[in-house]
Amino acid sequence: MVRLLQIEWIKLWNNRASKVLIVAYFVLLTLISLVAAIKFDIGPIKFHLAELGIFNFPYVWHFNTFIAAFFKLFLAVVIVSMMANEYSNKTIKQNLIDGFSKWEFVYSKFLTVLAFAAVSTVFIFVVSLLLGLGYSDYNEIGIIFSDLEFILAFFIKLVGFFSFCLFLGILVKRSAFALGFLILWTIIEQLLFGLIGWKLTTWDTAKQIKNFFPLESMANLINEPFSRLSAVQNLGQQIGEDLKFDYAVHWYEILIVLVWSSLFIYWSYALLKRRDL
């Protein structure tokens, strides 16, 4: 396992574009902490984001994982480019000649996916913990370590998304087309949802079916956190709107994404197994 990861790391780090994207990704995750420094003080108007409670425990776990998930596209580019380079540089054929089985090749890529997801999760955990310790109004141990399921959901979300990108990289072979297909699939899911709700069943049933779509199921793991803020809740009460939603991470949502992740890895292997390289 370690040997396979070392081989993949050498390939990635020797590619200038991949190196830049990986560094940029973690720099952007770090920049989340700069949100705390944003202040506006114009006469009577005073605005400090940290004072809104976005870094309060346990809300910080929810907020940071939701925001950090948007940056996963940087590593998506790395993953599809990683596969495109294997084909264009003929290294996939060389690996097989050197004794790799096709399963070992896919397994090494999946280990890379797991490594990216794990390192990202640990990184955002540390950043969130430090921000919370620095700005949270609540520092009791029980409060600090509550709602940590959002950290787990973040990890599962990244594993699912990166597994999908790996599958697309093997399917399409070229990074630009793979990324284009990723965007196209986002549109396809919305079109399927509209078609099912319009022609086949009720809209409520269509929404339930939509939750099983791959990208939608990943998005469902971490719901938007903004309506959870006390300031937004108070505003909702003043205008007569009930802004209390279900923000929890549910086990069945995790299961759906894990099933899709397993399918993407299996399909990646099945595709590679059938191809004459």
Disulfide bonds with the S-S distance in Angstrom:
none
